[in-house]
Amino acid sequence: MKILFLEGDMSRRGGTERMTAWLSSKLSEKHTVSIISLYFKDSAVFFKPSDAVDHIVLKSSKALAQILEIRRYIIKNSVDLVINVDTGMGYIGILAASGTSAKVITWEHANFFNNWNSRIFPYLRQFAARKSDAMVVLTERDKRNYEEHIKNCTPVTVIPNPAKKMSYNYDTASKIILSAGLLGKIKRFDMIVPIGKAVFSKYSDWKWLICGDGPERENLEVAVKEAGLQNHIQFCGSVSDMDAQYAAAAMYVLTSEMEGLPMVLLEAKSHGLPIVSFDIETGPSDIVRDSVNGYLVESGDTDAMAERICQLIEDEALRLKFSENTALDMDKFEEERIVEVWEQLTRNL
């Protein structure tokens, strides 16, 4: 098949771009695959797909011109399948492929209720869910959300993000709490300040490392400094070797307001890290078994999260037990299994 991924901007450093690079590379082993970025704000692709995958950046920044440019590409290259990377741009791929023989899959990377504070986004999601040939979501809960809230919804397939099985030796002597991601408001890294105050008032020899960059970094650094926590909470910026960060940590903490299926939790799990996460709409409960290999805390309850972190700090044997239990459920995130589900979906369209 000839497969085209439509992505917002492959120079970005988010999980969406990482998954696009990964899946396009895997599918390129059997198919002819290309990626079109609607925009390109940085100087280079951050998560690079394999050399077999072509990457094109559109010339125009206006939606109608972009649709026409993509349509010309689909016709000229006899594209069989268009994969819209995220629901917000679903309409672009659907309209571009209209009247051609190309099928369209829209791939949800967040969840049904995540509208990015946009009034128009719910309408874009409904259009994509009704007019695509198939929808791909990350969790069973989100599949139910689509089927219950959208009439005449196109068939929905659950395909989670993958996680590599890593060999690890959990370091019980580590005194590092780890978080990572785009430093944007939806990730709620600002909650680390009140959580950190409670934790570091008891355990001053521990540190909290935050890997990643984004628009909220300056505000977060100011808040940390004003709280007098700059010696405990450290911002590492974008990190090229996250494996080393996971290997050195004692636990992973997720404060997000909303996720799809967070890659950072899958990666933390594959590295044997106990996880403490807010129990948000989708994602963490698919990855973490509460009180078995981590803790799920009521969303926004900073006191409860601080208490759970302190419990893990205080109990080395519990941390080790949680680490040993991270192998549970990892089979459903195996790369080979996930690629085969994608292959079956494309064959059945």
C-alpha positions as CSV (number, residue, x, y, z in Angstrom):
1,M,0.0,0.0,0.0
2,K,0.9,3.7,-0.3
3,I,0.3,5.3,3.0
4,L,0.3,9.0,3.9
5,F,0.4,10.4,7.4
6,L,-0.9,13.9,8.0
7,E,0.9,15.5,11.0
8,G,0.8,19.0,12.4
9,D,4.5,19.6,12.7
10,M,7.2,16.9,12.8
11,S,9.7,19.3,14.3
12,R,7.7,19.3,17.6
13,R,8.9,17.1,20.5
14,G,5.6,15.6,21.7
15,G,4.3,12.1,22.0
16,T,2.2,12.5,18.9
17,E,5.3,13.1,16.8
18,R,7.2,10.3,18.5
19,M,4.3,7.9,17.7
20,T,4.1,9.1,14.1
21,A,7.8,8.5,13.6
22,W,7.5,5.0,15.2
23,L,4.4,3.8,13.3
24,S,5.5,5.2,9.9
25,S,8.8,3.5,10.3
26,K,7.2,0.2,11.1
27,L,4.7,0.3,8.3
28,S,7.4,1.4,5.8
29,E,8.9,-2.2,6.2
30,K,6.0,-3.5,4.1
31,H,4.5,-0.3,2.5
32,T,5.4,2.9,0.8
33,V,5.0,5.6,3.5
34,S,5.3,9.3,3.6
35,I,4.5,12.1,6.1
36,I,3.2,15.5,5.3
37,S,3.7,18.2,8.0
38,L,1.2,21.1,7.7
39,Y,3.7,23.4,9.3
40,F,7.4,23.3,10.3
41,K,8.4,25.7,13.0
42,D,11.8,24.3,13.9
43,S,14.9,23.6,11.8
44,A,14.7,19.8,11.8
45,V,12.5,16.8,12.5
46,F,13.0,15.9,16.2
47,F,11.8,12.3,16.2
48,K,13.2,11.0,12.9
49,P,11.4,8.1,11.1
50,S,13.4,5.6,9.1
51,D,15.1,6.7,5.9
52,A,12.4,4.8,4.0
53,V,9.8,7.4,5.0
54,D,9.5,10.5,2.9
55,H,8.8,13.8,4.8
56,I,7.2,16.8,3.0
57,V,6.3,20.2,4.4
58,L,3.4,22.0,2.9
59,K,4.1,25.3,1.2
60,S,0.9,27.0,2.3
61,S,-0.3,27.8,5.8
62,K,-3.9,28.4,4.9
63,A,-6.3,25.5,5.3
64,L,-8.0,25.5,1.9
65,A,-4.6,25.7,0.1
66,Q,-3.3,22.9,2.3
67,I,-6.3,20.7,1.5
68,L,-5.8,21.3,-2.3
69,E,-2.0,20.6,-2.0
70,I,-2.6,17.4,-0.1
71,R,-5.2,16.3,-2.6
72,R,-2.8,16.8,-5.5
73,Y,-0.2,14.7,-3.7
74,I,-2.8,11.9,-3.1
75,I,-3.8,11.8,-6.7
76,K,-0.3,12.2,-8.1
77,N,1.1,9.4,-5.9
78,S,-1.9,7.1,-6.0
79,V,-2.2,7.1,-2.2
80,D,-4.2,4.2,-0.8
81,L,-4.6,5.3,2.8
82,V,-4.4,8.6,4.6
83,I,-3.8,8.6,8.4
84,N,-4.9,11.8,10.1
85,V,-2.6,12.1,13.1
86,D,-5.1,13.6,15.7
87,T,-8.7,14.5,15.3
88,G,-8.3,18.2,15.0
89,M,-6.9,17.9,11.5
90,G,-9.2,15.0,10.5
91,Y,-11.2,17.3,8.3
92,I,-8.2,18.2,6.2
93,G,-7.4,14.6,5.3
94,I,-11.1,13.7,4.8
95,L,-11.7,16.6,2.4
96,A,-8.4,16.1,0.6
97,A,-9.2,12.4,0.0
98,S,-12.8,13.0,-1.0
99,G,-13.6,11.7,-4.4
100,T,-10.3,9.7,-4.6
101,S,-9.9,6.0,-3.9
102,A,-7.9,6.7,-0.8
103,K,-9.3,5.5,2.5
104,V,-9.0,7.7,5.7
105,I,-8.2,6.7,9.3
106,T,-8.3,9.3,12.0
107,W,-6.0,8.6,14.9
108,E,-7.0,10.0,18.3
109,H,-4.0,10.8,20.5
110,A,-5.8,12.4,23.4
111,N,-9.3,11.4,24.4
112,F,-12.9,12.3,23.5
113,F,-13.3,15.0,26.1
114,N,-10.0,16.8,25.3
115,N,-11.0,19.8,23.3
116,W,-7.9,22.0,23.9
117,N,-10.1,24.8,25.3
118,S,-11.5,25.3,21.7
119,R,-15.1,25.8,20.9
120,I,-14.7,24.5,17.4
121,F,-12.7,21.3,18.3
122,P,-15.8,19.2,19.3
123,Y,-17.3,19.9,15.8
124,L,-14.0,18.8,14.2
125,R,-14.0,15.7,16.2
126,Q,-17.6,14.8,15.3
127,F,-16.8,15.4,11.6
128,A,-13.8,13.1,11.8
129,A,-15.7,10.5,13.7
130,R,-18.5,10.4,11.1
131,K,-16.7,10.9,7.9
132,S,-13.5,8.8,8.3
133,D,-13.4,5.2,7.2
134,A,-12.1,4.2,10.6
135,M,-11.2,5.8,14.0
136,V,-8.3,4.6,16.1
137,V,-8.4,5.4,19.8
138,L,-6.0,4.5,22.6
139,T,-8.2,2.9,25.2
140,E,-11.4,0.9,25.6
141,R,-12.9,3.7,27.7
142,D,-12.4,6.2,24.9
143,K,-13.9,3.8,22.4
144,R,-17.1,3.8,24.6
145,N,-16.9,7.6,24.8
146,Y,-17.0,7.9,21.0
147,E,-19.7,5.3,20.5
148,E,-21.9,6.7,23.2
149,H,-21.6,10.4,22.3
150,I,-21.5,10.4,18.5
151,K,-24.4,9.2,16.4
152,N,-23.5,7.3,13.2
153,C,-19.9,7.0,14.4
154,T,-17.5,5.2,12.1
155,P,-16.1,1.9,13.4
156,V,-13.7,2.5,16.3
157,T,-10.6,0.4,16.9
158,V,-8.6,0.4,20.1
159,I,-4.8,0.4,19.4
160,P,-2.7,1.5,22.4
161,N,0.7,3.1,22.2
162,P,3.6,0.6,22.4
163,A,6.2,0.2,25.0
164,K,9.5,-1.6,24.6
165,K,10.4,-4.3,27.1
166,M,13.5,-3.1,28.8
167,S,16.0,-5.0,31.0
168,Y,16.5,-3.0,34.2
169,N,17.9,-3.2,37.6
170,Y,15.8,-1.1,39.9
171,D,18.0,1.2,42.1
172,T,16.5,1.1,45.6
173,A,19.2,3.6,46.7
174,S,17.9,6.3,44.2
175,K,16.4,9.4,45.7
176,I,15.1,10.9,42.5
177,I,11.5,11.6,41.6
178,L,11.0,11.9,37.8
179,S,8.5,13.7,35.6
180,A,8.7,14.5,31.9
181,G,6.7,16.1,29.1
182,L,5.7,19.3,27.4
183,L,5.7,22.1,29.9
184,G,2.2,23.3,29.0
185,K,-0.8,24.1,31.2
186,I,-2.6,20.8,30.5
187,K,0.3,18.9,32.1
188,R,-0.2,20.7,35.4
189,F,3.4,20.8,36.4
190,D,2.5,23.7,38.6
191,M,1.1,21.2,41.1
192,I,4.6,19.9,41.7
193,V,5.2,23.0,43.9
194,P,2.6,22.3,46.6
195,I,3.3,18.5,46.3
196,G,7.0,19.2,46.6
197,K,6.6,21.5,49.6
198,A,4.9,18.6,51.5
199,V,7.4,16.0,50.4
200,F,10.7,17.9,50.8
201,S,9.7,19.3,54.2
202,K,10.1,15.6,55.4
203,Y,12.7,14.3,52.9
204,S,15.2,17.1,52.1
205,D,17.7,14.7,50.6
206,W,15.4,13.8,47.7
207,K,15.2,15.6,44.3
208,W,12.5,16.0,41.7
209,L,13.7,16.2,38.1
210,I,11.4,17.5,35.3
211,C,12.5,16.7,31.8
212,G,11.0,18.6,28.9
213,D,10.5,22.1,27.7
214,G,7.5,24.3,26.8
215,P,5.7,27.6,27.1
216,E,5.2,27.3,30.9
217,R,8.9,26.7,31.8
218,E,9.6,30.3,32.9
219,N,6.5,30.5,35.0
220,L,7.2,27.2,36.6
221,E,10.8,28.1,37.4
222,V,9.6,31.3,39.1
223,A,7.1,29.4,41.1
224,V,9.7,26.9,42.3
225,K,12.1,29.7,43.3
226,E,9.4,31.6,45.1
227,A,8.6,28.5,47.1
228,G,12.3,28.0,48.0
229,L,12.4,24.6,46.3
230,Q,15.0,25.3,43.6
231,N,17.5,22.9,45.3
232,H,14.9,20.1,45.1
233,I,13.0,20.7,41.9
234,Q,15.2,20.9,38.9
235,F,14.3,21.6,35.2
236,C,16.4,19.5,32.8
237,G,15.1,20.8,29.5
238,S,14.7,18.5,26.5
239,V,16.7,15.3,27.2
240,S,17.9,13.1,24.3
241,D,18.6,10.1,26.5
242,M,15.5,9.5,28.6
243,D,16.4,5.9,29.2
244,A,19.2,7.1,31.5
245,Q,16.8,9.3,33.4
246,Y,14.4,6.5,34.0
247,A,17.2,4.1,35.0
248,A,18.4,6.6,37.7
249,A,15.0,7.4,39.2
250,A,13.2,5.9,42.2
251,M,9.6,6.6,40.9
252,Y,7.7,8.4,38.2
253,V,5.0,11.0,38.9
254,L,2.3,12.2,36.5
255,T,0.3,15.4,37.3
256,S,-1.6,15.8,34.0
257,E,-5.2,17.1,33.7
258,M,-5.8,15.1,30.6
259,E,-4.0,12.4,28.5
260,G,-4.8,9.8,25.9
261,L,-2.4,7.0,26.8
262,P,0.7,8.7,28.1
263,M,3.9,7.5,26.6
264,V,5.9,8.6,29.7
265,L,3.9,6.2,31.9
266,L,4.5,3.3,29.5
267,E,8.2,4.1,29.4
268,A,8.4,4.5,33.2
269,K,6.6,1.1,33.5
270,S,9.0,-0.6,31.0
271,H,11.9,0.7,33.1
272,G,10.5,-0.8,36.3
273,L,9.5,2.4,38.0
274,P,6.7,2.7,40.6
275,I,4.2,5.3,39.4
276,V,2.2,7.8,41.2
277,S,-0.4,9.4,38.9
278,F,-3.6,11.4,39.0
279,D,-6.5,9.1,38.0
280,I,-7.7,11.1,35.0
281,E,-10.3,10.3,32.3
282,T,-8.1,8.0,30.2
283,G,-4.6,6.6,30.3
284,P,-3.2,5.9,33.8
285,S,-5.7,3.3,34.8
286,D,-4.9,1.3,31.7
287,I,-1.2,1.3,32.7
288,V,-1.1,1.3,36.5
289,R,-2.7,-1.2,38.9
290,D,-3.5,0.8,42.0
291,S,-1.5,-0.3,45.1
292,V,0.1,-3.1,43.0
293,N,2.7,-1.3,40.8
294,G,1.8,2.3,41.6
295,Y,-0.8,4.6,43.0
296,L,-3.8,6.3,41.3
297,V,-4.8,9.5,43.1
298,E,-8.0,11.5,42.7
299,S,-7.3,14.1,40.1
300,G,-6.1,17.4,41.5
301,D,-5.6,16.1,45.1
302,T,-2.1,17.4,45.8
303,D,-2.2,16.4,49.5
304,A,-3.1,12.8,48.6
305,M,-0.4,12.7,45.9
306,A,2.2,14.0,48.4
307,E,1.1,11.3,50.9
308,R,1.5,8.5,48.3
309,I,5.0,9.8,47.3
310,C,6.0,9.9,50.9
311,Q,4.8,6.3,51.5
312,L,7.1,5.1,48.7
313,I,10.0,7.2,49.9
314,E,9.6,5.7,53.4
315,D,9.3,2.1,52.3
316,E,12.1,0.7,50.2
317,A,10.6,-2.8,50.1
318,L,7.3,-1.4,48.8
319,R,9.2,0.4,46.0
320,L,10.9,-2.8,45.0
321,K,7.7,-4.7,45.1
322,F,6.0,-2.2,42.8
323,S,9.0,-2.3,40.5
324,E,8.8,-6.0,40.2
325,N,5.0,-5.8,39.4
326,T,5.5,-3.3,36.5
327,A,5.8,-6.3,34.2
328,L,2.1,-7.0,34.7
329,D,0.0,-6.1,31.6
330,M,3.0,-5.3,29.5
331,D,2.1,-7.8,26.8
332,K,-0.8,-5.6,25.5
333,F,1.7,-2.9,24.7
334,E,4.2,-5.1,22.8
335,E,5.3,-3.4,19.5
336,E,4.8,-6.5,17.3
337,R,1.2,-6.9,18.5
338,I,0.4,-3.3,17.9
339,V,1.8,-3.2,14.5
340,E,-0.1,-6.3,13.5
341,V,-3.4,-4.7,14.7
342,W,-2.6,-1.7,12.5
343,E,-1.9,-4.0,9.6
344,Q,-5.2,-5.9,10.0
345,L,-7.1,-2.6,10.2
346,T,-5.5,-1.3,6.9
347,R,-6.3,-4.7,5.2
348,N,-9.9,-4.6,6.3
349,L,-10.8,-1.1,5.1
